[in-house]
Amino acid sequence: MGRPGIRELVGRAMIDREFLADLVRDPALVLAEYDLEADERAAIMQAVARTGTRSESERARDLQVAMMKRWAT
């Protein structure tokens, strides 16, 4: 059985606050556990970087919104 993919990552980021905080804090480390396409990985890294100087909780919410817009359909 392979590593989880983008659907699992998005789902977990929506319901697991600790996981989401880890994703915002160190996306490269968290994403290493997932089998993602290059464009999926790039989109998440871009969404995390785009949140800039906002608080960690605001950055987490922004990342959730970006992920939902792209993959939760």
C-alpha positions, 0 to 999 in steps of 0.5 A, spaced: 500 500 500 502 506 497 503 513 501 496 517 502 495 522 496 492 529 496 485 527 498 487 524 504 492 530 506 486 535 504 481 531 508 486 531 514 488 538 514 480 540 514 479 536 521 486 535 524 488 542 527 495 539 530 496 536 523 494 543 520 499 547 524 504 542 523 503 543 515 503 551 516 509 550 520 513 545 516 510 544 510 516 540 506 516 535 512 509 534 512 508 533 505 514 528 505 509 523 507 504 524 502 504 521 494 503 528 491 504 530 484 509 536 483 503 541 481 499 539 488 506 539 492 507 546 489 500 549 490 500 547 497 507 550 498 505 556 494 499 557 499 503 556 505 508 561 502 503 566 500 500 567 507 506 571 509 506 575 516 500 573 518 499 569 525 499 561 524 492 560 525 490 565 520 495 562 515 492 555 517 485 558 515 488 561 509 491 554 507 485 550 508 481 555 504 486 555 498 486 547 499 478 547 499 478 551 493 482 547 489 481 540 491 475 539 495 470 538 489 
